[in-house]
Amino acid sequence: MNAQSFVSLDDIRAAATRVAGRVLRTPMARSAALGEVAGVPVYLKLEHHQTTGSFKLRGATNAVLSLTPEERARGVVAASTGNHGRALAHAAKEQGAVATICMSQLVSDNKVSEIRRLGAEVRIVGHSQDEAQQEVERLVAEKGMAMVPPFDHADVIAGQGTLGLEIMEQLPETAAVLVPLSGGGLAAGVAAAVKGMNPKTRVIGLTMRRGAAMKASIDAGHPVQIEEMPSLADSLGGGIGLDNALTFAMCSDLLDDVILLSEEEIAVGMRHAYAAEREIIEGAGAVGIAALLAGRISPSGSVVVILSGRNVDMSLHRRVINGASSAELEDAG
Ligand SMILES: *Cc1c(COP(=O)(O)O)cnc(C)c1O
């Protein structure tokens, strides 16, 4: 079976209709500075301006809207404390559903209050992300809540794919799209949309060298687990799941290339975004700019760079902008 058929262009078009008016259609801005570096027109897809600060609202909103009224009434649940947790909390609240976000006791008070502020119930259990995930599974089994995972779910992938649809509508001649890559929900959805509209457009996944689980899995030919390490691109952390059902096959099939970036290259990308483009982005959102600046992409036509999120701790952002080296950033946490 062709992996592309797991989530089709039609599924993504249906998702776009469903989420219309509930997520922002984000602008594309041409970057003169990056165009000079790359020698081709470069456009930034300003998705970090999405409500809740990342594209994750697209998938979460599509997933919540795809539930039956009975399912929605029982509530949604997830274990993510990052951008997916924020997006799901917001999407559920907008649709009048209760979101429960499970977290371990190790999560900062900061994150707990942020998720509560977005209207979700927070359940604090155990001392690890694994224990938080076990609580999610218990709530699904006992209370019939709907689990909305961060990437390996057809409705989530279709929702993220609406970003690819928008890019091809805004710039039909796009020759290459640079997509931040972790669990692969964004890359799978964007690639299915982009390739569905123009099979010749290249879709390139970008991630940090530290803990690149999807890249290691594609190279191995099956999902593998690799050690997690702290990174400036913290939203790209985490594995793809050894029982991955959709995103591994779709990314293997649809991505033209996967490029790995060092911590220093990611920091350079964040600095360029701030100084030259006047944009505050988190490390995960900076990998596309980082790859262009590092000369790792050889484009043959217009390039679109997805700036995927902006939820960075501002004191960390300030240290990056002020030129802290990656070693210094690590010392400072
Ligand atoms: C989640 C996330 C990604 C990676 O998305 P996947 O679907 O897990 O590959 C990239 N950037 C930001 C800002 C994110 O929050």
The ligand as a Tripos MOL2 file, in Angstrom:
@<TRIPOS>MOLECULE
LIG
   15    15     1     0     0
SMALL
NO_CHARGES

@<TRIPOS>ATOM
      1 C1          5.6030   19.5580   17.7170 C.3       1 LIG1
      2 C2          6.4590   20.5540   17.0700 C.ar      1 LIG1
      3 C3          7.2670   20.2430   15.9570 C.ar      1 LIG1
      4 C4          7.3960   18.8340   15.4030 C.3       1 LIG1
      5 O1          6.1700   18.3040   14.9720 O.3       1 LIG1
      6 P1          5.9830   16.7190   14.7980 P.3       1 LIG1
      7 O2          4.6130   16.5660   14.2560 O.co2     1 LIG1
      8 O3          6.1590   16.0880   16.1420 O.co2     1 LIG1
      9 O4          7.0450   16.2720   13.8590 O.co2     1 LIG1
     10 C5          7.9930   21.2660   15.3580 C.ar      1 LIG1
     11 N1          7.9470   22.5240   15.8350 N.ar      1 LIG1
     12 C6          7.1960   22.8630   16.8950 C.ar      1 LIG1
     13 C7          7.2150   24.2710   17.3630 C.3       1 LIG1
     14 C8          6.4190   21.8960   17.5470 C.ar      1 LIG1
     15 O5          5.6820   22.2400   18.6050 O.3       1 LIG1
@<TRIPOS>BOND
     1     1     2 1
     2     2     3 ar
     3     2    14 ar
     4     3     4 1
     5     3    10 ar
     6     4     5 1
     7     5     6 1
     8     6     7 2
     9     6     8 1
    10     6     9 1
    11    10    11 ar
    12    11    12 ar
    13    12    13 1
    14    12    14 ar
    15    14    15 1
@<TRIPOS>SUBSTRUCTURE
     1 LIG1         1 GROUP 0 **** ****
